[in-house]
């Protein structure tokens, strides 16, 4: 970057971007940026106005691989350190994933927990019935009867799908054989406030803040079955789903940008700090190890808890390993945005 650009800044509603040199991105030369390229080209299918020209050039160069991608990025983009409006460059990295759970098309032994499509009368009540009411009141139960998409083993699996906003269902027959794989995606919610069950357990003195991961929540529920209702009902929000086909199981769900998420290369951000489609360099650590997590990702999603300048929710993918990593990720973070140079 030329010296006259070194002090340039871009002001966002919730962030301040400060121009830097490429050499200031820790580990920049070590990342396999060719893996990023596919995720970036996917964002270019729905580019924001500022990215129209850069995305047109990227599509012309879509066959680039390896270090040629890095060279293209350095020619076309400029790096900016992301700071809060108070000029703090350190924020928080968390993780999310797409749950994969077994399900049945019909209610039967072992599959008694329903996932619902939006009720027909959802628009007539605001807010709609709470989680507790939908489980206990006859009038509320009647409103969702016949709206079942599938049935799960476990109430915590249903809650996890609702918290993550989407998931994969392995539809099994009565012999436990997987017949098909489908995706359920967010369709609506009951307009009730979201309350974290992990936070509830901390407030109850049942878990320490550092231990409030999904594995810990599941372990607590197994140890205290008589209090599971109380825990679940502490979160009144219920998410309703729509079913989608899963023609390519290597692709994640669609994020807020409207493109499929890529495991390890997509993040959720505060769009008031980082516009969708922006490449972002992350500097944090892996949740289950002490080694650095430094890589180029794309801002393709958001979430109600993802607020602030230096804030990223890292998409790990799907399955048990992704759940373990995402559930334990809560690390300090630094971020750099790559923005078109012209």
N, C-alpha and C positions, 0 to 999 in steps of 0.2 A: 504494500500500500504506500502511496506517495506520502511524503512528510506533511503536505498541506491538508491531508485527509485525517491525520492521526488524531486530531481533537474534534472531529465532526461528531455530532450527536443527532439522534432521531428521537423525538418525544412521542410517546404513546400515552393513551389515557391512564394506564396503570404501570408504565415502565419507562425507563430511560435507556436508550441504546447509545453506547459510546464506541466509536470506530477504533479498531485495533489492527495490528499487523497479524498475518497468518501465524507467525512464529509464537504468538502469545497463546494460541490454543494448545493446551497440554495434550500431548500424544497425537496431534493432528496427523503426522506422517505415518502412524502405526495402524490406523484403522483400515479395514478392508472396505473402502468406500464403494467398491463395485456392488456390494450387497445393498447399499443404500440406494443405488441408482434406480432400481425397479420401483421402490416405494416412492421416490421423487417423481418418476414418470407417471405413476398412478395419480399423484396429486395434480399433475399437469393436465389430467383429463377434466378437471374442474378448477381452472386457475382463477385466482383473484385478479382484479385489473392490473395490479402492480407486477404480476408475474406473466402477463400475456406474451411479452417479447422474449423473456428468458425461457419460458416453456416452449415457445416456437423453436428456439435454437436447440433446446434439449431434445425435442422430438427429432430434429434433423440429425442429432448426434446420438440417438438412442442405442446404437450398437456399441458404444464405448464400453470398455472393461478396465478393471484394475486401476493402475495409476493414471491412465488416460482420463478417468472420471475426475480424479483429484485435480489434474491439470485444467480440465474444463471449468471446474468450480472456481479455481483460483483466478481464471481469466474473466469469468462472467459475474462473479459475486464478490461482495466485501464482507468481512467479519465485523460484528459489533458485540461488545460485551453488554449483556443485559443486566441492568441494575434496577432496584426499586426507585421510586421517586425520591426517596431519602438517600440514594446513592449506595445502598447496600447490595453487593454483588452475590451474596450467599443466600440461598433459599432452601427448598425442600424437594426431594425426589421421593415419590411413592410409586407403587406398581399396581397394575391391574391385569386381568386375564379374561379369557373366555371359558367359563366352566364347561366341563364335559360330564354329563350325568346320564345314568340309565333311566329309561322311562317306559311307560306302557301306554298304548292307545286307549285302554279301558281300565277302569278301577278293578283291582283284584288283589289277592293276598300279596303283601309286600309293596304294593303301589297304591297308596291311599291319599297322597298329597297332590292336589290339583294345581295346574298352571292354567290361568284364565286368559282368554281374549277379552277385550274391553266389553263391559256389559252394555246392553242395548240402551239403558237409561242413564248412562254415565254423564251425559251432558245436562241432565235434568236436576242433578244434585251437586252442589259445590259448597263445601267439600263433600266427597262421596263417603260411603261407609269406611270406618277404620278397619285395620287388620283384625282387631278383636271382635268387632261387630260382624265382619264377614265370616268369622269362624263360629260365632255363638248365637246371633240373632236370626230367627226364622225369616224375617222380611229381607234382611241383608243377604242371607244365603239363597233366597229365592231369586234375587237379582242376578246372581252369577250361575245359577243352575242352567246347564246346557251350553255354557261358554267354555267348558274344559277343552284345552288343547291336548293335554297329556297328563299322566299321573306319575309322580315320583315316589321314591322310597322314603325320603327324609325331608322334614320341614326346613332344616337348615340348608339343604340343597336348593329348595325353592327360594328361600331368603337370599342365598348367594346369587342366584340368577337375577333376582330383582335388584340387588345392590350393584352388580356388574352391568346390568342393562341388557345383556344378551347371553346366549349360551348355545351349546350343542347338546342335542338329545340323541342318545343311542337307544333307539326303539327296539326293545327286546320282546321275544315271544314268551309263552308260558314255560319254555324249557331254558330260558336265559340266553338264547341265541340272538345276536344282534341282527335285525332284519333291515334296518336302514339308519341313516344318520341325517338329521335335519337340524336347522337352526331356528331358535326362537329369538326374535328381536323386539326391542322396546316398541310398544304401540301407544301407551298412555299410562297415567297413574291416577290415584284416587284423590289428588289435590290435598292430601294430608302432609304435614311436615315430616321430613326424614329425620329419624333419630338413630344414631349408631348404637347397635347392641354392644359393640365393644366398649364404647364410652359408658353405656349403662352399667356394664360389669365393673368397669373401673370405679364409677361412682358408688357402686354397692360394696366396694372393697373386695371384690372377688378376684380381680386381676390387677396387676400393675400395668401402668401405661406402656412400659417397654415390652410387655408380654401379650398385648391385646391383638394377636394375629388370628387368622381363621383357624389354624390348627389348635390354638389355645381355646378359642370359643367352642369348637367342637368337643374338645376334651372336657371342658367345664360342663357342657350339656350332657355328656355321657355320665358324668359324675353326679349331676343334679337333675335327674329327669323330672322331678316334681316341680322344678322352677322354670322349665323350658317355656311354658305358657307365659309366665311373667316376663321373661326375657324378650320373647318375640313380640309380645303385645306392647313393649316399651317403644317399639317403632311402629307408628300407626300407618306409615305409607305402604301401599301395595302397588306394585307395577303389573300392568297387563301387557300381554305379548301378542305378536303376530307370528305365524309360522312362515319360514322361508326355505326354499330348496337350498341344498349345499352342493352345487355342481363341482366346485373345486375346493376340497378340504384343506388345501395349502393356504387359502386366503382367510384372513380374519373377518370379523363383522365390519360393516360400514361405520365409520366414525362420523362426527358432526360435519366434516367437510363433504361427506357423501361418497367417499372412496373406501375400498377395502383396506383394513389395517394390516400391517406387516409385522410379524413377531420380531422384536428386537430393533425395529427401525421406525416405529410409530410412537408418538407421545400425544397425550392430552395436555392442553395448555389453557391458560386464560386468554381468550382471543382479544381482550382489551390490552394485552401485553405482547402477544405474538400472533400475528395473523395466520390463518390456516394456509397450509402449503409452504410455509417457511422452513427451510432446513435449519436445524439447531444442533450445535455441538454441545454435548453433555460432558461434564466432569463430575463424577460421583464415584461411589463404590458399590460393589455387588452386595446384596443383603446377606448371603450365606457364606461370604468369604471376605477377606480383607483386600483383595486385589481391586485395582481401579476399574471403573466402568466408564470408559471414554470412547464415545462413538458418535457418528453423525446420524441423526434421526430427522423425521419430518413431523411438523405440527399438523395433525390430522383429526384431532378429536378434542372434546372438552368434557367437563363434568361439574356438577353443582359444588363439589368440594375443591375444585381446581381454580383457585383465585389468588392472584398476586403476580408480581413481575417474574421472579425466579422460582417458578413452580412448574413441575412436570410430573405427569403420571405416565409411567413407562409401560408399554404394552408387551407382556411376556409371551403371549400366545395362548395355548390351551393345554389341558391335561394336568396331571398331578404335579409335575416339576414346575410348571408355570404357576400353579396355585401356591406351591410352597415358597417360591421366590417372591411373587407379588404380595403375599400375605405378610411377609416379613420386611418389606422394603420401606424404609423410612430413614433416609440418609441426607446429610448436607449436600447441596448441589450448587454448581456454577454453570451458567449457560451462555452461549454465544449464538446470535442469530446471523445467518448468511443472507444477504439481501442484494438484489440486482444492483450492479455498479453503474448502470445507466438507465 
